[in-house]
Amino acid sequence: MSPDAPAAPQPPAASLAALVDRAEIVICCGSGGVGKTTSAAVLATRAARQGRRAVVVTIDPARRLADALGLEGIGNTPTRIQGDWDGELSAVMLDTKSTFDSVVQRYAEDDAQAQRIFANRFYKNLSGALSGTQEYMAMEKLYELQADASFDLVVVDTPPTRHALDFLDAPRNLTRFLDHRLYRVLTAPTRGVMKAVNKAATTFIRSVTKVVGAEVFDDAIAFFQAFEGMEDGFRQRAEAVLQILDDPRTAFVLVASPQRDTVDEARYFARRLAENDIAVAGLVVNRVHPRFTEDDPATLRARAEEVAGTDLADLYDNLADFALVAGRDDADLEGLAEQVAPAPIARVPFLRSDVHDLDGLAEIGRHLFADDA
């Protein structure tokens, strides 16, 4: 995808299959534990079966993607997965520190600059565990994969909803940070800009130094100074990712399950996307109880009483139980489908076991792409 050449708007896809067949980036979002990672793997597998070259990347540090694919492990670079498809399927699990190191090594002016950054204590903490770094490196990984001509489709498995929003906000937050006047003043003392530090900035520096200590503050300043010359690259890539997220070739797929709390999270996420003029392109609802009858539970209980003492009584009672839980699912999901309309919706029923291999993904796929069968 070229961010310099945005595509023309497209009509909503009629099915998830149609969506996957034409999208260049699919971003799967939803709360934790709703089958988001499995859904992302299934979507990427569908693309491979259609002859496309797909890569699925998870930002979640857990091993869920490797487990779903039946692999011992996957790393920060694409791992090719063999299967019964005409296209190609690869998988990546974001490693924040490795990605940050790779970005520094790739975009530093020379090796000396890269080594100065790697040796900085602030960088070591920042790249390893500092909150927020994961979202920025996820942004860099998305930029890297979408620019890789080896792939036709990138499927992103995001962290749970609130952190997914941090990921989507990361490009804008980074550009704001780099453009902030205080950042520019603090990072340019060698150019004499500190002479122009105003009273407010001086007060800020003194306050920060009292809280974190002069040594930590000096490390941070040294870190940002070591980055001198690389800011424009970070800013340009962040702006490119913003364009990618807003491009019609990027599709957001919401994943939920029929529980009140996960539906509330899904509706919240859909509202946040709408605030940014981004539509939900598809909805996946996992672990739905099957509906075997249109009769209501009370009617089925009454029939059970009519045939009390026979084997049919137990069957009617079981059918009433299924009708009851299916009705609860419908009640919990009420409103979500209307909110994301006209996005296609796929319902995946409860399965006998969790997904741990490609056969399991194929079974999920038969439900996700039932409209295309």
ChimeraX attribute file (.defattr): number of C-alpha atoms within 10 A of each C-alpha:
attribute: neighborCount
match mode: 1-to-1
recipient: residues
	/A:1	21
	/A:2	12
	/A:3	17
	/A:4	9
	/A:5	9
	/A:6	14
	/A:7	13
	/A:8	9
	/A:9	9
	/A:10	8
	/A:11	8
	/A:12	18
	/A:13	19
	/A:14	16
	/A:15	21
	/A:16	24
	/A:17	21
	/A:18	15
	/A:19	23
	/A:20	22
	/A:21	18
	/A:22	15
	/A:23	19
	/A:24	21
	/A:25	27
	/A:26	25
	/A:27	20
	/A:28	27
	/A:29	30
	/A:30	30
	/A:31	25
	/A:32	17
	/A:33	12
	/A:34	21
	/A:35	21
	/A:36	30
	/A:37	29
	/A:38	23
	/A:39	27
	/A:40	27
	/A:41	28
	/A:42	26
	/A:43	25
	/A:44	27
	/A:45	31
	/A:46	25
	/A:47	27
	/A:48	24
	/A:49	17
	/A:50	16
	/A:51	16
	/A:52	20
	/A:53	21
	/A:54	28
	/A:55	29
	/A:56	28
	/A:57	31
	/A:58	27
	/A:59	26
	/A:60	20
	/A:61	13
	/A:62	11
	/A:63	15
	/A:64	19
	/A:65	28
	/A:66	22
	/A:67	18
	/A:68	22
	/A:69	23
	/A:70	16
	/A:71	14
	/A:72	8
	/A:73	15
	/A:74	20
	/A:75	14
	/A:76	17
	/A:77	17
	/A:78	16
	/A:79	16
	/A:80	14
	/A:81	13
	/A:82	11
	/A:83	13
	/A:84	10
	/A:85	15
	/A:86	13
	/A:87	18
	/A:88	24
	/A:89	27
	/A:90	22
	/A:91	26
	/A:92	23
	/A:93	25
	/A:94	22
	/A:95	20
	/A:96	24
	/A:97	20
	/A:98	16
	/A:99	20
	/A:100	23
	/A:101	16
	/A:102	13
	/A:103	17
	/A:104	20
	/A:105	18
	/A:106	12
	/A:107	15
	/A:108	20
	/A:109	14
	/A:110	11
	/A:111	13
	/A:112	11
	/A:113	17
	/A:114	20
	/A:115	14
	/A:116	14
	/A:117	23
	/A:118	19
	/A:119	11
	/A:120	17
	/A:121	14
	/A:122	21
	/A:123	21
	/A:124	16
	/A:125	11
	/A:126	18
	/A:127	20
	/A:128	16
	/A:129	12
	/A:130	12
	/A:131	9
	/A:132	14
	/A:133	18
	/A:134	27
	/A:135	23
	/A:136	23
	/A:137	23
	/A:138	25
	/A:139	22
	/A:140	20
	/A:141	24
	/A:142	20
	/A:143	17
	/A:144	12
	/A:145	23
	/A:146	22
	/A:147	14
	/A:148	12
	/A:149	9
	/A:150	12
	/A:151	18
	/A:152	23
	/A:153	27
	/A:154	26
	/A:155	31
	/A:156	26
	/A:157	25
	/A:158	26
	/A:159	24
	/A:160	19
	/A:161	20
	/A:162	15
	/A:163	18
	/A:164	22
	/A:165	17
	/A:166	16
	/A:167	23
	/A:168	19
	/A:169	15
	/A:170	23
	/A:171	26
	/A:172	15
	/A:173	15
	/A:174	16
	/A:175	18
	/A:176	13
	/A:177	14
	/A:178	15
	/A:179	13
	/A:180	11
	/A:181	11
	/A:182	16
	/A:183	14
	/A:184	16
	/A:185	18
	/A:186	19
	/A:187	20
	/A:188	15
	/A:189	15
	/A:190	9
	/A:191	9
	/A:192	10
	/A:193	13
	/A:194	16
	/A:195	9
	/A:196	10
	/A:197	14
	/A:198	11
	/A:199	9
	/A:200	9
	/A:201	16
	/A:202	11
	/A:203	11
	/A:204	12
	/A:205	15
	/A:206	13
	/A:207	12
	/A:208	13
	/A:209	15
	/A:210	11
	/A:211	10
	/A:212	10
	/A:213	12
	/A:214	14
	/A:215	10
	/A:216	15
	/A:217	18
	/A:218	12
	/A:219	15
	/A:220	19
	/A:221	18
	/A:222	19
	/A:223	21
	/A:224	20
	/A:225	18
	/A:226	19
	/A:227	18
	/A:228	14
	/A:229	13
	/A:230	15
	/A:231	13
	/A:232	12
	/A:233	12
	/A:234	19
	/A:235	19
	/A:236	13
	/A:237	17
	/A:238	22
	/A:239	16
	/A:240	18
	/A:241	22
	/A:242	18
	/A:243	18
	/A:244	22
	/A:245	19
	/A:246	17
	/A:247	21
	/A:248	20
	/A:249	20
	/A:250	24
	/A:251	26
	/A:252	23
	/A:253	27
	/A:254	26
	/A:255	27
	/A:256	30
	/A:257	25
	/A:258	22
	/A:259	17
	/A:260	16
	/A:261	13
	/A:262	21
	/A:263	22
	/A:264	16
	/A:265	18
	/A:266	23
	/A:267	21
	/A:268	15
	/A:269	21
	/A:270	22
	/A:271	17
	/A:272	14
	/A:273	16
	/A:274	13
	/A:275	10
	/A:276	9
	/A:277	10
	/A:278	18
	/A:279	23
	/A:280	23
	/A:281	24
	/A:282	27
	/A:283	26
	/A:284	24
	/A:285	22
	/A:286	24
	/A:287	18
	/A:288	18
	/A:289	21
	/A:290	16
	/A:291	16
	/A:292	11
	/A:293	13
	/A:294	8
	/A:295	12
	/A:296	15
	/A:297	21
	/A:298	13
	/A:299	11
	/A:300	21
	/A:301	18
	/A:302	15
	/A:303	16
	/A:304	22
	/A:305	15
	/A:306	12
	/A:307	13
	/A:308	13
	/A:309	10
	/A:310	11
	/A:311	10
	/A:312	15
	/A:313	19
	/A:314	16
	/A:315	13
	/A:316	21
	/A:317	19
	/A:318	16
	/A:319	20
	/A:320	24
	/A:321	16
	/A:322	19
	/A:323	23
	/A:324	16
	/A:325	16
	/A:326	19
	/A:327	18
	/A:328	16
	/A:329	20
	/A:330	14
	/A:331	13
	/A:332	18
	/A:333	21
	/A:334	14
	/A:335	12
	/A:336	16
	/A:337	15
	/A:338	10
	/A:339	14
	/A:340	21
	/A:341	15
	/A:342	16
	/A:343	22
	/A:344	22
	/A:345	23
	/A:346	19
	/A:347	21
	/A:348	22
	/A:349	15
	/A:350	12
	/A:351	14
	/A:352	6
	/A:353	7
	/A:354	13
	/A:355	20
	/A:356	17
	/A:357	14
	/A:358	19
	/A:359	12
	/A:360	18
	/A:361	22
	/A:362	15
	/A:363	14
	/A:364	22
	/A:365	19
	/A:366	14
	/A:367	17
	/A:368	25
	/A:369	19
	/A:370	15
	/A:371	15
	/A:372	12
	/A:373	7
